[in-house]
Amino acid sequence: MLILVSYDVSTSSAEGRRRLRRVAKTCLDYGQRVQNSVFECNLDASQFVMIKSKLINEINENEDSLRFYILGNKWEGKVEHIGIKPSINFEDTLII
């Protein structure tokens, strides 16, 4: 299922900047960056539980914001992209 993860991490302190880097790295482990603080992640249910838990443990709930948009398995009709930085089709073969 496609999950859109977005976050806003306060960077007014050195610890906030470290949190921001850890949150971004965790998101990169599970998906692709489509905006500065927005990631598309194609996950199964257990992976979603894992990333959600990791990100909740990283943020400071008094200073930061974290959102998950669950677009599901039939997400193609729900996402429209215009401009640069096209998305990767998770269903295609990846060549590394």
All heavy atoms as an XYZ file, in Angstrom:
776
protein
N       0.846     -1.170      0.000
C       0.000      0.000      0.000
C       0.889      1.229      0.000
O       1.983      1.210      0.547
C      -0.929     -0.025      1.204
C      -0.273      0.216      2.538
S      -1.443      0.085      3.889
C      -0.429     -0.814      5.035
N       0.422      2.268     -0.663
C       1.200      3.494     -0.728
C       0.850      4.368      0.467
O      -0.317      4.640      0.734
C       0.922      4.253     -2.027
C       1.801      5.488     -2.236
C       3.254      5.088     -2.464
C       1.301      6.317     -3.398
N       1.881      4.780      1.185
C       1.743      5.669      2.340
C       2.526      6.938      2.023
O       3.677      6.875      1.604
C       2.332      5.040      3.625
C       1.806      3.635      3.875
C       2.159      5.967      4.819
C       0.374      3.576      4.309
N       1.904      8.076      2.226
C       2.585      9.354      2.096
C       2.946      9.804      3.504
O       2.078      9.884      4.376
C       1.649     10.369      1.439
C       2.284     11.635      0.907
C       3.178     11.312     -0.270
C       1.205     12.605      0.487
N       4.231     10.035      3.737
C       4.718     10.468      5.045
C       5.192     11.903      4.908
O       5.986     12.224      4.024
C       5.893      9.585      5.528
C       6.402     10.058      6.887
C       5.497      8.120      5.571
N       4.685     12.773      5.767
C       5.155     14.161      5.785
C       5.495     14.541      7.212
O       4.917     14.025      8.163
C       4.105     15.103      5.194
O       2.975     15.181      6.025
N       6.452     15.437      7.340
C       6.877     15.846      8.678
C       7.340     17.289      8.662
O       7.708     17.833      7.625
C       7.999     14.936      9.202
C       9.202     14.836      8.295
C      10.217     15.777      8.336
C       9.310     13.805      7.379
C      11.316     15.691      7.497
C      10.400     13.695      6.541
C      11.404     14.647      6.607
O      12.487     14.562      5.759
N       7.292     17.879      9.825
C       7.817     19.219     10.050
C       8.558     19.146     11.370
O       7.938     18.976     12.427
C       6.678     20.234     10.098
C       7.170     21.662     10.136
O       8.368     21.895      9.863
O       6.363     22.559     10.439
N       9.864     19.218     11.309
C      10.700     19.100     12.503
C      11.310     20.459     12.797
O      11.897     21.093     11.913
C      11.806     18.031     12.306
C      12.731     17.975     13.509
C      11.180     16.665     12.045
N      11.174     20.905     14.025
C      11.744     22.183     14.440
C      13.265     22.114     14.365
O      13.887     21.204     14.920
C      11.312     22.509     15.870
O      11.987     23.666     16.320
N      13.870     23.076     13.686
C      15.331     23.093     13.551
C      15.954     24.288     14.258
O      17.044     24.726     13.911
C      15.732     23.098     12.061
O      15.128     24.230     11.423
C      15.302     21.815     11.370
N      15.258     24.809     15.265
C      15.769     25.977     15.977
C      16.906     25.624     16.940
O      17.579     26.515     17.445
C      14.635     26.676     16.727
O      14.029     25.788     17.643
N      17.125     24.337     17.168
C      18.222     23.908     18.049
C      19.048     22.846     17.338
O      18.616     22.252     16.349
C      17.656     23.317     19.350
O      16.988     22.095     19.079
N      20.239     22.586     17.859
C      21.101     21.540     17.293
C      20.415     20.177     17.394
O      20.490     19.366     16.464
C      22.451     21.523     18.006
N      19.724     19.921     18.493
C      19.015     18.643     18.649
C      17.898     18.515     17.610
O      17.672     17.437     17.058
C      18.439     18.509     20.065
C      17.623     17.245     20.277
C      18.335     15.951     19.913
O      19.560     15.850     20.087
O      17.648     15.024     19.443
N      17.215     19.600     17.316
C      16.175     19.584     16.289
C      16.748     19.262     14.920
O      16.157     18.493     14.153
N      17.907     19.823     14.595
C      18.550     19.529     13.314
C      18.973     18.064     13.243
O      18.855     17.431     12.192
C      19.724     20.480     13.082
C      19.252     21.921     12.839
C      20.379     22.862     12.477
N      21.294     23.130     13.581
C      21.098     24.047     14.528
N      19.985     24.770     14.524
N      21.983     24.241     15.477
N      19.420     17.505     14.355
C      19.756     16.068     14.398
C      18.497     15.224     14.210
O      18.510     14.225     13.477
C      20.458     15.709     15.713
C      21.929     16.123     15.756
C      22.654     15.537     16.951
N      22.184     16.077     18.217
C      22.628     17.202     18.782
N      23.567     17.911     18.187
N      22.137     17.604     19.932
N      17.405     15.614     14.868
C      16.139     14.890     14.693
C      15.703     14.911     13.238
O      15.276     13.891     12.685
C      15.023     15.499     15.556
C      15.063     15.134     16.989
C      13.759     15.451     17.713
N      13.153     16.727     17.414
C      13.445     17.876     18.020
N      14.358     17.916     18.965
N      12.811     18.979     17.693
N      15.820     16.075     12.604
C      15.437     16.206     11.201
C      16.228     15.230     10.332
O      15.659     14.538      9.485
C      15.659     17.640     10.721
C      15.368     17.902      9.244
C      13.896     17.685      8.930
C      15.802     19.307      8.870
N      17.539     15.144     10.538
C      18.361     14.215      9.752
C      17.962     12.764     10.008
O      17.894     11.965      9.082
C      19.847     14.426     10.058
C      20.416     15.704      9.443
C      21.924     15.781      9.551
N      22.394     15.826     10.927
C      22.515     16.921     11.660
N      22.178     18.090     11.156
N      22.978     16.870     12.894
N      17.674     12.420     11.266
C      17.284     11.033     11.592
C      15.919     10.692     10.993
O      15.721      9.577     10.491
C      17.279     10.826     13.107
C      18.675     10.836     13.715
C      18.680     10.357     15.158
N      17.744     11.048     16.011
C      18.043     12.036     16.857
N      19.286     12.476     16.952
N      17.104     12.586     17.608
N      14.992     11.631     11.039
C      13.663     11.395     10.456
C      13.798     11.207      8.940
O      13.237     10.263      8.378
C      12.694     12.552     10.797
C      11.444     12.493      9.942
C      12.332     12.506     12.277
N      14.559     12.070      8.281
C      14.744     11.951      6.830
C      15.419     10.635      6.472
O      15.009      9.963      5.516
C      15.559     13.129      6.306
N      16.421     10.226      7.236
C      17.115      8.967      6.952
C      16.174      7.780      7.124
O      16.161      6.865      6.295
C      18.326      8.796      7.860
C      19.114      7.528      7.557
C      20.273      7.335      8.484
C      21.043      6.082      8.209
N      20.300      4.906      7.864
N      15.363      7.792      8.150
C      14.397      6.713      8.350
C      13.432      6.645      7.180
O      13.151      5.567      6.645
C      13.628      6.917      9.669
O      14.558      6.886     10.753
C      12.578      5.829      9.871
N      12.945      7.785      6.730
C      12.022      7.801      5.582
C      12.711      7.294      4.316
O      12.106      6.558      3.533
C      11.472      9.204      5.366
S      10.283      9.721      6.632
N      13.974      7.666      4.117
C      14.710      7.187      2.944
C      14.884      5.671      2.971
O      14.961      5.042      1.922
C      16.084      7.856      2.871
C      16.115      9.251      2.274
C      17.488      9.881      2.459
C      15.725      9.223      0.807
N      14.951      5.089      4.152
C      15.081      3.636      4.275
C      13.828      2.912      3.776
O      13.887      1.729      3.452
C      15.341      3.229      5.728
C      16.735      3.602      6.202
O      17.616      3.877      5.359
O      16.940      3.615      7.432
N      12.700      3.618      3.734
C      11.425      2.981      3.395
C      10.789      3.483      2.108
O       9.821      2.897      1.632
C      10.426      3.170      4.541
C      10.742      2.333      5.746
C      11.602      2.794      6.732
C      10.185      1.065      5.888
C      11.891      2.018      7.843
C      10.472      0.287      6.992
C      11.329      0.766      7.964
O      11.625     -0.008      9.066
N      11.265      4.606      1.561
C      10.592      5.149      0.396
C      11.429      6.165     -0.351
O      12.638      6.251     -0.167
N      10.763      6.956     -1.171
C      11.440      7.956     -1.981
C      10.956      9.354     -1.618
O       9.775      9.566     -1.357
C      11.207      7.692     -3.465
C       9.774      7.869     -3.915
C       9.611      7.725     -5.403
O      10.532      7.998     -6.159
N       8.443      7.307     -5.834
N      11.900     10.285     -1.598
C      11.572     11.682     -1.306
C      10.902     12.287     -2.533
O      11.429     12.197     -3.637
C      12.840     12.458     -0.967
C      12.585     13.889     -0.546
C      13.888     14.663     -0.385
N      14.789     14.071      0.570
C      14.926     14.462      1.829
N      14.199     15.451      2.288
N      15.788     13.869      2.624
N       9.740     12.900     -2.337
C       9.051     13.569     -3.434
C       8.965     15.077     -3.219
O       8.697     15.819     -4.157
C       7.650     12.963     -3.700
C       7.781     11.532     -4.204
C       6.768     13.024     -2.475
N       9.150     15.523     -2.018
C       9.264     16.936     -1.644
C      10.274     16.962     -0.498
O      10.660     15.919      0.017
C       7.922     17.497     -1.167
C       6.827     17.459     -2.214
C       6.889     18.639     -3.153
O       7.164     19.757     -2.726
N       6.642     18.402     -4.418
N      10.668     18.143     -0.042
C      11.685     18.211      1.008
C      11.332     17.378      2.230
O      12.179     16.677      2.761
C      11.936     19.662      1.427
C      12.735     20.418      0.398
O      13.460     19.825     -0.393
N      12.590     21.724      0.385
N      10.121     17.441      2.699
C       9.724     16.705      3.899
C       8.541     15.783      3.626
O       7.703     15.557      4.498
C       9.370     17.681      5.025
O      10.496     18.445      5.380
N       8.485     15.258      2.398
C       7.394     14.365      2.004
C       7.986     13.152      1.294
O       8.792     13.306      0.372
C       6.387     15.077      1.078
C       5.259     14.142      0.682
C       5.835     16.330      1.747
N       7.558     11.970      1.720
C       8.053     10.722      1.142
C       6.895      9.840      0.726
O       5.887      9.767      1.425
C       8.898      9.958      2.169
C      10.246     10.550      2.392
C      10.412     11.679      3.174
C      11.371      9.984      1.819
C      11.656     12.244      3.379
C      12.624     10.530      2.018
C      12.770     11.656      2.801
N       7.051      9.161     -0.420
C       6.132      8.116     -0.837
C       6.772      6.787     -0.448
O       7.918      6.523     -0.810
C       5.912      8.140     -2.353
C       5.091      9.295     -2.832
C       4.922      9.304     -4.340
O       5.612      8.530     -5.049
O       4.097     10.090     -4.818
N       6.020      5.966      0.264
C       6.539      4.683      0.728
C       5.556      3.585      0.343
O       4.378      3.655      0.703
C       6.712      4.693      2.243
S       7.760      6.026      2.855
N       6.019      2.597     -0.391
C       5.200      1.446     -0.761
C       5.481      0.352      0.266
O       6.537     -0.272      0.228
C       5.528      0.980     -2.175
C       4.528     -0.018     -2.699
O       3.414     -0.106     -2.197
N       4.915     -0.765     -3.700
N       4.552      0.143      1.190
C       4.796     -0.698      2.354
C       3.724     -1.760      2.517
O       2.580     -1.563      2.098
C       4.791      0.168      3.624
C       5.677      1.414      3.639
C       5.373      2.256      4.856
C       7.134      1.019      3.593
N       4.103     -2.848      3.173
C       3.074     -3.781      3.632
C       2.709     -3.364      5.058
O       3.302     -2.428      5.617
C       3.531     -5.240      3.528
C       4.762     -5.556      4.366
O       4.949     -4.952      5.452
O       5.538     -6.436      3.951
N       1.744     -4.026      5.650
C       1.233     -3.615      6.968
C       2.321     -3.628      8.037
O       2.404     -2.708      8.866
C       0.071     -4.507      7.380
N       3.174     -4.643      8.031
C       4.218     -4.724      9.072
C       5.270     -3.630      8.886
O       5.780     -3.077      9.868
C       4.858     -6.106      9.106
O       5.531     -6.378      7.906
N       5.603     -3.298      7.641
C       6.557     -2.218      7.394
C       5.980     -0.872      7.838
O       6.705     -0.031      8.362
C       6.919     -2.156      5.908
C       7.760     -3.311      5.429
C       7.902     -3.310      3.920
O       6.934     -3.081      3.199
N       9.108     -3.578      3.447
N       4.675     -0.685      7.624
C       4.037      0.554      8.060
C       4.111      0.696      9.576
O       4.445      1.761     10.097
C       2.595      0.626      7.571
C       1.866      1.850      8.048
C       2.387      3.118      7.850
C       0.651      1.740      8.698
C       1.714      4.259      8.292
C      -0.017      2.868      9.146
C       0.513      4.122      8.941
N       3.831     -0.383     10.293
C       3.932     -0.355     11.758
C       5.354     -0.007     12.178
O       5.572      0.798     13.091
C       3.488     -1.712     12.362
C       3.831     -1.800     13.826
C       2.000     -1.925     12.136
N       6.349     -0.570     11.469
C       7.757     -0.347     11.808
C       8.175      1.106     11.577
O       8.741      1.736     12.470
C       8.640     -1.282     10.990
C      10.104     -1.193     11.325
S      10.521     -1.824     12.939
C      10.301     -3.553     12.643
N       7.889      1.656     10.401
C       8.303      3.038     10.127
C       7.576      4.012     11.046
O       8.170      4.962     11.544
C       8.120      3.433      8.637
C       8.766      4.808      8.372
C       6.681      3.411      8.218
C       8.749      5.245      6.929
N       6.301      3.763     11.278
C       5.529      4.641     12.161
C       6.135      4.650     13.563
O       6.346      5.716     14.150
C       4.078      4.178     12.206
C       3.161      5.090     12.958
C       1.728      4.598     12.824
C       0.775      5.452     13.622
N      -0.602      4.972     13.529
N       6.463      3.484     14.078
C       7.072      3.385     15.400
C       8.423      4.098     15.447
O       8.710      4.856     16.384
C       7.236      1.912     15.777
O       7.942      1.779     16.975
N       9.252      3.867     14.438
C      10.576      4.511     14.399
C      10.452      6.025     14.357
O      11.177      6.732     15.065
C      11.367      4.012     13.188
C      11.884      2.604     13.329
C      12.665      2.199     12.096
C      13.195      0.786     12.226
N      14.011      0.400     11.047
N       9.546      6.538     13.522
C       9.413      7.986     13.394
C       8.829      8.618     14.654
O       9.277      9.692     15.068
C       8.559      8.327     12.168
C       9.228      8.023     10.827
C       8.247      8.238      9.685
C      10.478      8.870     10.634
N       7.864      7.961     15.265
C       7.301      8.486     16.516
C       8.379      8.562     17.588
O       8.424      9.520     18.371
C       6.102      7.633     16.970
C       4.913      7.878     16.032
C       5.723      7.930     18.413
C       3.749      6.932     16.230
N       9.273      7.589     17.608
C      10.366      7.597     18.585
C      11.400      8.681     18.296
O      12.125      9.098     19.201
C      11.041      6.231     18.648
C      10.186      5.207     19.344
O       9.389      5.522     20.222
N      10.329      3.956     18.941
N      11.496      9.133     17.047
C      12.485     10.149     16.681
C      12.021     11.575     16.978
O      12.826     12.417     17.337
C      12.831     10.052     15.189
C      13.651      8.857     14.810
C      15.059      8.851     15.374
O      15.526      9.883     15.916
O      15.693      7.802     15.298
N      10.743     11.848     16.798
C      10.296     13.238     16.885
C      10.060     13.669     18.336
O       9.920     12.851     19.231
C       9.021     13.485     16.050
C       7.812     12.767     16.658
C       9.232     13.118     14.598
C       6.482     13.261     16.114
N      10.004     14.963     18.516
C       9.601     15.568     19.778
C       8.172     16.058     19.562
O       7.952     17.021     18.827
C      10.529     16.726     20.133
C      10.134     17.432     21.397
O       8.970     17.449     21.802
N      11.109     18.051     22.040
N       7.204     15.390     20.168
C       5.794     15.711     19.920
C       5.407     17.121     20.360
O       4.367     17.621     19.952
C       4.899     14.667     20.575
C       5.010     13.309     19.915
C       4.039     12.290     20.483
O       2.963     12.689     20.992
O       4.365     11.101     20.411
N       6.228     17.768     21.188
C       5.955     19.142     21.611
C       6.459     20.172     20.612
O       6.088     21.342     20.686
C       6.578     19.405     22.981
C       5.947     18.553     24.050
O       4.733     18.394     24.086
N       6.773     17.973     24.914
N       7.336     19.750     19.676
C       7.933     20.685     18.733
C       7.732     20.299     17.272
O       7.842     21.146     16.395
C       9.443     20.798     18.981
C       9.808     21.346     20.331
C      11.306     21.448     20.518
O      12.045     21.502     19.507
O      11.756     21.467     21.672
N       7.477     19.027     16.985
C       7.467     18.514     15.619
C       6.087     17.989     15.238
O       5.240     17.760     16.093
C       8.488     17.371     15.470
C       9.872     17.745     15.982
O      10.246     18.930     15.890
O      10.578     16.849     16.473
N       5.906     17.778     13.948
C       4.660     17.247     13.422
C       4.973     16.101     12.462
O       5.928     16.166     11.697
C       3.913     18.356     12.675
O       2.785     17.845     12.017
N       4.132     15.077     12.506
C       4.311     13.895     11.665
C       2.933     13.479     11.156
O       1.982     13.399     11.941
C       4.938     12.786     12.517
C       5.231     11.444     11.896
C       6.212     11.562     10.745
C       5.781     10.513     12.968
N       2.821     13.240      9.834
C       1.536     12.850      9.241
C       1.733     11.648      8.332
O       2.723     11.566      7.611
C       0.932     13.980      8.409
C       0.445     15.121      9.250
C      -0.105     16.219      8.343
N      -0.615     17.294      9.164
C      -1.897     17.588      9.288
N      -2.804     16.900      8.639
N      -2.283     18.572     10.057
N       0.750     10.748      8.360
C       0.723      9.590      7.476
C      -0.583      9.639      6.691
O      -1.656      9.718      7.277
C       0.762      8.284      8.289
C       2.001      8.132      9.115
C       2.010      8.520     10.445
C       3.154      7.595      8.566
C       3.143      8.377     11.212
C       4.298      7.450      9.331
C       4.294      7.844     10.662
N      -0.471      9.587      5.373
C      -1.636      9.522      4.501
C      -1.632      8.146      3.856
O      -0.709      7.807      3.117
C      -1.587     10.611      3.421
C      -1.597     12.009      3.996
C      -0.412     12.658      4.320
C      -2.795     12.662      4.218
C      -0.423     13.936      4.852
C      -2.818     13.946      4.742
C      -1.621     14.582      5.060
O      -1.631     15.850      5.584
N      -2.635      7.354      4.150
C      -2.700      5.987      3.656
C      -3.507      5.993      2.357
O      -4.729      6.141      2.374
C      -3.311      5.063      4.717
C      -2.481      5.150      5.994
C      -3.402      3.629      4.199
C      -3.128      4.543      7.211
N      -2.808      5.828      1.232
C      -3.459      5.869     -0.073
C      -3.856      4.478     -0.553
O      -4.609      4.357     -1.508
C      -2.538      6.540     -1.097
C      -2.168      7.992     -0.755
C      -1.205      8.546     -1.782
C      -3.406      8.852     -0.664
N      -3.339      3.445      0.085
C      -3.760      2.081     -0.210
C      -3.084      1.472     -1.419
O      -2.083      1.969     -1.930
N      -3.668      0.368     -1.893
C      -3.098     -0.375     -3.014
C      -3.521      0.171     -4.367
O      -2.847     -0.040     -5.364
C      -3.469     -1.855     -2.912
C      -2.788     -2.518     -1.740
O      -1.634     -2.233     -1.443
N      -3.494     -3.391     -1.055
N      -4.620      0.863     -4.437
C      -5.106      1.414     -5.701
C      -4.846      2.915     -5.743
O      -5.745      3.719     -6.000
C      -6.585      1.081     -5.882
C      -6.861     -0.406     -5.922
C      -8.310     -0.686     -6.206
C      -8.672     -2.112     -6.041
N      -8.062     -3.072     -6.862
N      -3.615      3.277     -5.490
C      -3.233      4.672     -5.351
C      -3.038      5.389     -6.681
O      -3.062      6.618     -6.718
C      -1.948      4.780     -4.545
C      -0.784      4.061     -5.168
C      -0.424      2.764     -4.947
C       0.142      4.573     -6.114
N       0.669      2.442     -5.692
C       1.042      3.545     -6.423
C       0.311      5.796     -6.734
C       2.089      3.700     -7.319
C       1.352      5.958     -7.630
C       2.228      4.915     -7.909
N      -2.852      4.658     -7.793
C      -2.527      5.291     -9.068
C      -3.542      6.361     -9.453
O      -3.182      7.406     -9.974
C      -2.421      4.256    -10.189
C      -1.207      3.365    -10.086
C      -1.450      2.115     -9.253
O      -2.529      1.995     -8.616
O      -0.568      1.255     -9.208
N      -4.818      6.129     -9.215
C      -5.840      7.110     -9.553
C      -5.960      8.239     -8.549
O      -6.706      9.186     -8.763
N      -5.216      8.166     -7.454
C      -5.311      9.169     -6.398
C      -4.139     10.151     -6.401
O      -4.154     11.120     -5.655
C      -5.369      8.480     -5.032
C      -6.563      7.569     -4.867
C      -6.502      6.831     -3.554
C      -7.637      5.825     -3.452
N      -7.521      4.989     -2.276
N      -3.117      9.863     -7.202
C      -1.923     10.698     -7.220
C      -1.769     11.315     -8.602
O      -1.766     10.605     -9.604
C      -0.660      9.869     -6.876
C       0.595     10.736     -6.978
C      -0.780      9.262     -5.492
N      -1.663     12.621     -8.642
C      -1.418     13.332     -9.891
C      -0.131     14.118     -9.730
O       0.043     14.846     -8.750
C      -2.580     14.268    -10.195
C      -2.444     14.986    -11.506
C      -3.646     15.845    -11.827
O      -4.711     15.652    -11.214
O      -3.503     16.719    -12.698
N       0.777     13.965    -10.669
C       2.071     14.635    -10.581
C       2.241     15.574    -11.758
O       1.994     15.199    -12.905
C       3.203     13.610    -10.575
C       4.545     14.253    -10.559
N       5.291     14.429    -11.699
C       5.257     14.806     -9.554
C       6.410     15.051    -11.387
N       6.412     15.290    -10.098
N       2.694     16.793    -11.489
C       2.972     17.786    -12.517
C       4.335     18.384    -12.210
O       4.612     18.755    -11.072
C       1.894     18.891    -12.526
C       0.531     18.276    -12.817
C       2.243     19.986    -13.536
C      -0.631     19.180    -12.550
N       5.200     18.452    -13.187
C       6.499     19.083    -12.993
C       7.638     18.086    -12.883
O       7.503     16.922    -13.252
N       8.745     18.559    -12.352
C       9.965     17.760    -12.281
C       9.899     16.721    -11.173
O       8.962     16.702    -10.393
C      11.208     18.665    -12.076
C      11.134     19.388    -10.726
C      11.350     19.650    -13.211
C      12.416     20.083    -10.348
N      10.900     15.889    -11.120
C      11.076     14.876    -10.086
C       9.935     13.857    -10.086
O       9.196     13.732     -9.114
C      11.199     15.535     -8.715
C      11.982     14.738     -7.718
C      12.215     15.557     -6.473
C      13.153     14.840     -5.544
N      13.401     15.586     -4.346
N       9.777     13.126    -11.196
C       8.693     12.135    -11.263
C       8.892     11.010    -10.256
O      10.010     10.727     -9.829
C       8.775     11.616    -12.690
C      10.187     11.848    -13.096
C      10.618     13.101    -12.374
N       7.800     10.381     -9.902
C       7.832      9.265     -8.961
C       8.332      8.006     -9.644
O       8.211      7.844    -10.849
C       6.431      8.991     -8.409
O       5.965     10.106     -7.715
N       8.852      7.098     -8.835
C       9.241      5.774     -9.311
C       8.012      4.888     -9.223
O       7.318      4.888     -8.215
C      10.367      5.186     -8.436
C      11.630      6.031     -8.560
C      10.637      3.736     -8.798
C      12.713      5.658     -7.587
N       7.761      4.123    -10.271
C       6.674      3.155    -10.234
C       7.158      1.936     -9.458
O       8.036      1.214     -9.922
C       6.232      2.768    -11.641
C       5.058      1.823    -11.639
O       4.715      1.221    -10.628
N       4.421      1.698    -12.790
N       6.587      1.702     -8.285
C       7.027      0.624     -7.424
C       6.748     -0.751     -8.028
O       7.325     -1.739     -7.610
C       6.346      0.709     -6.059
C       6.742      1.932     -5.279
C       5.847      2.965     -5.102
C       8.000      2.040     -4.734
C       6.191      4.091     -4.364
C       8.367      3.155     -4.004
C       7.467      4.188     -3.819
N       5.845     -0.826     -8.987
C       5.479     -2.105     -9.589
C       6.420     -2.493    -10.720
O       6.452     -3.644    -11.131
C       4.040     -2.056    -10.106
C       3.027     -1.690     -9.029
C       3.073     -2.611     -7.811
O       3.198     -3.825     -7.993
O       3.004     -2.077     -6.682
N       7.196     -1.556    -11.255
C       8.155     -1.848    -12.325
C       9.386     -2.540    -11.771
O       9.686     -2.456    -10.579
C       8.598     -0.554    -13.036
C       7.563     -0.031    -13.990
O       6.612     -0.767    -14.322
O       7.702      1.135    -14.407
N      10.143     -3.178    -12.655
C      11.416     -3.790    -12.278
C      12.424     -2.678    -12.051
O      12.568     -1.775    -12.861
C      11.914     -4.717    -13.401
O      10.907     -5.689    -13.651
C      13.209     -5.394    -13.024
N      13.142     -2.772    -10.932
C      14.181     -1.796    -10.624
C      15.530     -2.346    -11.066
O      15.873     -3.486    -10.748
C      14.214     -1.487     -9.132
C      12.967     -0.824     -8.563
C      13.102     -0.657     -7.058
C      12.730      0.522     -9.202
N      16.282     -1.544    -11.796
C      17.619     -1.941    -12.235
C      18.618     -1.105    -11.473
O      18.572      0.124    -11.502
C      17.772     -1.747    -13.750
C      16.747     -2.590    -14.483
C      19.203     -2.083    -14.184
C      16.694     -2.350    -15.961
N      19.511     -1.779    -10.791
C      20.491     -1.063     -9.960
C      21.863     -1.215    -10.558
O      22.253     -2.193    -11.075
C      20.467     -1.581     -8.521
C      19.091     -1.354     -7.942
C      21.536     -0.935     -7.692
C      18.892     -1.899     -6.550
